[in-house]
Amino acid sequence: MEDRDELLVALLNKIDSILNGSDETVPKSPDNYIAWCKPGIPFQPKDLQFAIKGINGKDGDETRDLVRNAAEFSRVANAIPTSSTVDGAIYDQNGKIVWDIYKNVLDFSQVASSELTDKEKAKIKKFRDLYVVTKTVTDIVTDEEKEITEDGPILKAYYAKMAAYNDATLEYNSKRLSALNSEDKLAVQDFTLNASTYRSKVKAAMSDWVTTGYKEDVEKINAYIKQVSQKDLTLLKADLQDKLEKSKMTDPNSGADFYLSSFYPGNFVNSNDGWTQFSFSSASKDTYSKETHSSTSANVGLSWGLWSVGGSGGGSKDTTLDKIKSSDFKMEFSIVQVPIGRPWMSPEFLTNTAWRWKDGLGMAALSDGNKPAEGQMTAYPTTAVFIKDIKITTDDMSSFSSSIDKTVNGGGSVGWGPFRIGGSHKQSSHEKTTKYNVDKNSLTIEGMQLIAFKCFALPKAPNPSSDIKDWV
């Protein structure tokens, strides 16, 4: 009987490959890696409607729910992942939050100081104002009006077209890998006959991102701001501090402050647009288990396996997959990746060489730039990965499902790696339940769940330039 954890590693390797790319049509980025949720977090469409409606409900109750859901997603999307290539990249919400670290950078940093021309100052302000817009909303607790910031039209279009490009690359990568590894004869025939169509979709999506999603404009703006700020970062820093302060919100349900983070497109939860069908079978285990990914070492699978938490026995425990015959195992689901927007944050500031920590504070580096990296914030999430309509098939389903039933019926949760199979999940102020159904040799899992984040690995930061002489 084969090692069940190797089956999990092979599955995660395939997902990693379709998300990050692996050929000249969709080249893999050296700065991105996948951090797997431990475990998957269930979401219902109603939990994510804030991305469409904002925090403006039809009445106080709906507005309060929108704020609560926005706060919960924002906290999840801003947990700082680990980046170890030894233990695997895990997204376990360990308490460190992106906005806390980012605020410290703005509050406790020194920046390059050199007089800019009036033209340079005006141009930077113009570009920053294109990125972020300010609007007035009414506080649902105090009824007072306050200003908040959100992504401007250019960035919204940029992220929306990026999402469409991601959808096209996801489909292409999935089709190509299934054909390349002969997982199914129809998959081989499909890619053989239609590869040019899938490749054209990728190219068309990139062209649309450039022409209507301001891709090149955004990149030119970022490059200009970076170039000019190497001389003087004081104005940009002051502007970023102001926007961060205006972005702070308070969740009336918990009383905790948060900074709104959303995703694009906001309506992906209400339709099937952008979702790609994914399948994996044990027949291709050997192929994918040989893949090498920084975010999916064998230790990830070996430390997880089939897990259960709580239940009538209390506490938590890990079990193994020795009741599943991997020779006939198959898993299918729909998958989508959506870019995360943070109107209150400037990633370019973090990687700028014109800032450093103030002397005498003993502040640790955000990242030492090594692999694996160490620091306060070695990476941050840029894209959320959701799946839905999960179906697991195996001839040994009866014994597999009985162990699941025992835990779930006892009030616990059970899953496999980053996949939540069933049971309860407490997220902030309320509890969610993942339901599953067993029919002969198949198990289907209801609803949608967040299983991973695509993350950007920070280079060395701070990394102040030796050419800068004046710091403030």
N, C-alpha and C positions, 0 to 999 in steps of 0.2 A: 504494500500500500504506500502511495506517495506522500511526501511531506505536505501537509495541508497549508502550512504557512508559506511555502514556496508558491502555492497556487495563488494566495493573496498577493504576494510580491509581484507575480507575473501580471495579475489583473491591474495592480496599481501602475506597473510599468507601461502597460498599454494605454491607460488613461493619460499618464504623463506624456507619452509620445504624441497623442492626438491633440493635447492641449498646447504643447510647446513646439511641435513641428520637428521634422527630421530629414527634409530634402531641400533642393534648391528652390522649389516653388514656395515652400513655407519653411525657411531656415530657422533653426533653433537659436533663441537669444541666449547669450552666455550670462546675462544679468538676471534672468528669471528662473525661479524654481517653484515647485509645488509644495505647499504646506498642508498636510492632511488634518482635518478636524478630528479631534479625539474625544468623543465620536461625532458622527454627523448630527446636525442640528435641524429638527423639523420646522418647517414653515408652511403656513397656509396662505393662499393668495391674499386674504384679508389682512394678513400681518404686514404686507409690503405695499399696500395701497398708498402709503404716504409718498412714495416715489412718483405717483401720478397726481395726487391731490395736494401734496405739501402738508402743511399742518392747519389747513383751513377746512374744517368739517361743516356740515349743515347745521350742527348745534353743538352745545358744550360737550355732550357725551361723545359724539363722533370725533370732535377735535381732540378730546383727552385721549381717546384710543389711538388716534393718528400719532400724537406726540409720544405716547408710550411705545408704540411699535417702532417709530423712528429712533427713539433713544436706545431701544434694545438692539436694533440692527446696527446702529452706529457704534455701540460698545463692542459688539461681536466683530465688526469689520475693522476695528482699530486696535484689537489685541495684537501685541507684537509676537510674531512666531519665533520659534527657535530656528537656527540655520545650520545645525550640526550635520555634517555628512557622515558621521559615524552612527548616530542613533536615528537618523532620518529626520526630516523636517516635520515638526508637529505643531499644530495650531490648537493650543490647549487653554487659552485665556488665563494666563498665569498672573494677571494683575497689572502688568505693564501695558500702558495705553499710549498710542501714537500721539494723541494731543497733549498729554502730559509732558512727554519728551520734547515735542516740538515747541511748546510754550517755554520750557526751560532754555532751549536754544535761543529763542528770541529775547528772553529776559536776562540771561547770564552770559551773553556773548559780547565780544568786542568785534567791530567790523572795520574794514578799510575806510579811511577818510581822506578824500581828495576832492577839491572843488570841481563839480561838473558844470558844463555850460548850460545856459538856460534852455537851449534846444534839446540837449540830452535829458534834462529833468522833465521837460514837457513830454518828450517822446515816451519815457518810461511810465509816466503817469497815464498817458493815453493808452498804452498797451495794458497796463494793470487794470484800468477801468473797463477795457474790453473783456477781460477775463471774468470779472466779478461784478454783480449788480447788487444794489442795496434796496430793500423794500421795507415798508412799515407794516407790522402786524400787531394785533392786540393780544396781550398776555392773558391767557384764560384763567389765571388765578387772581391777578391784581386788576385786570381790565385796563391796564396802562398800555399805551402804545410804545413800541420799541422797534429799533431797526435791526434787521438781520441781513446777512449776505447769502447769496447763492450763486452758482455758476452762471455766467453770462451766456447769451445766445451762441457766441462763437464756440465756447467750450462745450456747451450742450450738443451742438451739431458735431463737434469733433468726437466726443465720446459716443454719440449715437452711430456715427459712421464707422468708428473703431469697432463697435459691437457687431455691426453688420459684417465687417471684414473678419472678425473673430469667428462668426457663425460659418462663413464660407470656408475658412481654414480648418475648422473643426470637422466639417463634412468631408473635405478633401482628405485630411489626414486619416479619418476613420475608414473611408472607402479604400484608401491606398494600403493601409496596414492590414486590413482584413483580406485583401487580395494577395498582398505580398506574402503573408503567412498561411495562405491556402486554408483559411478557417471554414470556408464554405464554397462550394463550386459556383453558386450564384454570385457570391462576392467577387470571385476571380473574374467571371464573365462580365459582371457589371463594370468593374474598373477597366477591364480590357477594352470594352466597347465605348465607355463613357468618360474615360479619364480626361479627355480634352474638354469636355463640358464642365467637369468639376474644377479643372484648372482654370478655365475661362471665368468661372464664377469668382474665384479668388482674385484674378486680375481685374475683373470688373468692379469688385468690391473695393479694391485698393484705389482704382481710378476714381470711384465715387467719393471715397474718403478724401482724396486729394482735391477734387473739383468742388464738392459741396460740403465737405467736412472740415475745410480749412487746415488740412494736415500740414502742408508746407508752410502756410502762414503762421500756424502755432509754433512750428519748429524754428522759423526765422525770428519770431518774437522772442522765444526762449533764448535763442543764441545771442540776440542783440542785448537783452537784459543781462545775460551772463557776462558778455564782453564789457559792457559799460560798468557793471557793478564791481568788476575787478578793481576799478579805480576808486569807487565810492559806493558803499553799501548802506550808508546811513538812511537815505530817503526811502529806499526799498524796505529796509527793516522797520522803520516807523510806520510805513503803510501796512505792512504785514501784521504788525502788532495791533493796529487799529482794526483791521478786518477780523483778526482772531477774536478780539474783545467783542465786536458786534455780532459774532457768530455764536457766542455762548448762549445756550438755552438751558432751561430747567424742566425736568420731567416732574409734573405735579404728583404723579403716582408714587414716585420714590423719593422725590426731593433732591435728586442728584443732578448735577450739571452735566451737559454733554454738548458735543459739536456735531451738527447734522452731517451725516455722510449718506449719500444716496447712490443709485446705480442707473445705468443707461443700457437699453431703453427701459423706462419705468413700467411699461405695460407687458413685459415678457411673461409675467405670471398669469395674465388673463388670456393668453392664446398659445398656439403651438408654433408660432413663428420663431425661428432661431434655434429651436430644439433639434438636436441630431440624435438619431437612433444609434445606440451603442450595444454591442454584444461581445461576449467573451466566453470561450469554452475551454475546458480542461485539455482538449486536444492540442491547444497551442501553448500550453503551460511552459514547456521546455524552451520554446522560442523566446517568449517574453521574459522568462526568468533569467535569461542570459543578457538581457539589456542592462546597460549601466546608466543610472541616473543619480545625480547628487541628492535628489529628494526622496529616493525610493531605494534605500539600501535594504538588504535582507533583514536587518534588525528591526525595521518597521513592522514587517509582517510577523516576525518571530515574537515580538513583544506584545502583539495584539491577539492575533488568532480570533477565535470565537470568544466573545467576552459577555459577561453578565454582571449587572450591578444591582444590589439590593435584593428585594424579594422576601419571601417569608423567612428565609434563613438569616436575614439581616446582613449588614456589611456589604462587601463586594468580593468578587472572586473571578478568576479567569478559568475558562475551560478550553478544551482543544477541539479540533475538527476531526477526531478519530472516528466519528460516526458518519462521515460523508465520504462517499466513494468518488474521488476526484476524476476518475476515468469517464464519468458521465455527467459531470457538473457543467451547468451553463447559467450565465447571468446576463440579463438584458435590462436596459433602461434608456430613458431619454436624458440628454445632457446639454447644458448650455453654460456659457461663460459670459458674465456681464461686467464691464468696467465700473470701477468705483470712483465717484466724484467727491472731492473734498474742497469746497470753495474757500475754506478757511486756511488751507495749507498750501505752501509753495515748496514742492519737492526740490526745485532748482536751488533754493536757498541752502538746503542741507548739504548739497554736493558742491556748493560754491567754495572756492579757495580763498575767499576774502573775509572769512570769519574764523574766530577761535574763542575758546573759553576765557573768561576773565581770570587773571592770575589770582592764586591763593584760594580758589574755591574747591579744588580737588575733584573737579568734574571728570568723570570717565568718558572715554571716546564713545561716540555713537557706534562706530565700527572700526576695527583695526585693519579692515580690508583683506584679511587672510581668509583662507578656505581650509577648515571652517572658520568663520569669523567670530570674534568676541566683541562685546560692547553693549551699550544700553539699548540700541535699536539697530541691529545688524541688517534688518530688512523691514519692509512694510507691505501690506497687501495692496495690490492694484486691481485685481479681478476676482470676483466671486464665482465659484463653480457650483451649480445646482444640478440635482438629478431628480427624476420623478418616474412613476410607472415602473417600479422595479419588479422583475420576475426572476426567481431562482428555480431551476429545474434540476432534479436529481432523482434517480430511482430509489435512493435511500431516504426519501423525504419523511417517512413515518417516524423513524428514530430521531432524525434531525429536528422535526417539528415538536416532538414530545419534550425535548430538553428546553426548547424555547417556551412552550406552553407553561412548563413548571415555573420558570422564572417570572414570566409576564403575569400569570394568574396570581402569583404571590406578591404582586405590586412592584416588581423590578423592571429593568430594561435589559435588552439583549441585542447584540449586533455582531458584525464581522468586520474587523478593521474600522474604516471610517463610515461604514454603512450601518445605520440604525435599522434593525429589523422590527422591533416592537417594544411596547412599554411606554412608560411615562418619562417626560423630560421637563425639568423645571427651569425656566428661563426668566430671570429677574422676578417680576411680580405675578406671574401666572404659570400654570402647568399645561403642557401639551402632551397628547398621547399619539403614538404612532401605532396604527392598526395593520394587521396582516391577515391574509386568508390562505388556507391550505386546501388544495384540490388535487387528490391523488399524488402525482409526483412533482407538483409545482407549488411554489409559494409566491404570492404577490403582496407587495407592501404598498399601502395607500399613501398618497400625499407626496409632498416635495420635501427635499432636505438639502441642506448646504453641507457638502462633503470636503471642500478644500478651498484654498485661496492660491491664486497665482501671485507670487511675491517678487518685488524688486530688491535685489541684494545691494545694499549701499556699498560704495567703494569706501576707502579710508575717509573718515569724517570725525572731527574736523581735520582738514589738511591744508593749513594756511600757507599761502605762497611766501617764499623768502624774499620776494621782491617788494613786498609791502612794508613801508617804513612807518606810516602814521595809522595808529589804531585808536578807536574811541568806543 
